[in-house]
Amino acid sequence: MISLRGVSVVIPAVRRGDADRVLLRDITLDLAERRIALVGANGSGKSTLLRLLNGLRLPTAGTVSVDGHDTVKEPRAVRSRVGFVFTDPLAQLLMSTPIEDVELSLRSRIRGQRERTRRAQELLDERGLGHLAHQSIYDLSGGERQLVALTSVLAVEPAILVADEPTTLLDLRNRRALRRTFAALDQQLIYSTHDLDVAADADRVLVLHEGRVIADAEPAAALAAYEEVLV
């Protein structure tokens, strides 16, 4: 389980006399549900909160722990448990083809090149991407890239998957495909989204506003509170 206790994230002012920039304020949460969505306006703190969960960002105050492992003191243990999917898959696809990218993820788990290649192809096949294994990632659609990025992250078998607005760059067909993929995952999934239908897929929804959690409930109640804030 992921626990946040009294967490704040503050960017100190650069110039004398300016105010510090507060990204999150005094967040205390236990995140245990299988599917948790974060919603909120741009700048509300969603991405900052998600990046705390695997140590991509560290708290200014308070603590974040994953299965008892502190993100500041035990970053390797945390990152072995929490996979992260970015909004834009090109931000995390490091290799030129899907199979090379998945092989890179498998390098720490499988030593032999031949076995890594076999396993990478197998994982791509499972996602319906096997026929694209040797194509340039730049020739793939946005949805295909996002599924390749997801396959690479899941290759190391994290217990928790964190996704930052994963459907933002996708068309309707690919958004539906990604939702089906997420629904079938065994991992706990924590994600942010501006799509209220995608948020409604969750078991629990957190609404962020100006760095605070202002609603935390099942989807219908939380999304109603979010719509009130927007109005």
Secondary structure, 3 states (H helix, E strand, C coil): CEEEEEEEEEECCCCCCCCCEEEEEEEEEEECCCEEEEECCCCCCHHHHHHHCCCCCCCCEEEEEECCEECCCCHHHHHHHEEEECCCHHHCCCCCCHHHHHHHHHCCCCCCHHHHHHHHHHHHHHCCCHHHCCCCHHHCCHHHHHHHHHHHHHCCCCCEEEEECCCCCCCHHHHHHHHHHHHHCCCEEEEECCCHHHHCCCCEEEEEECCEEEEEECHHHHHHHHHHHHC
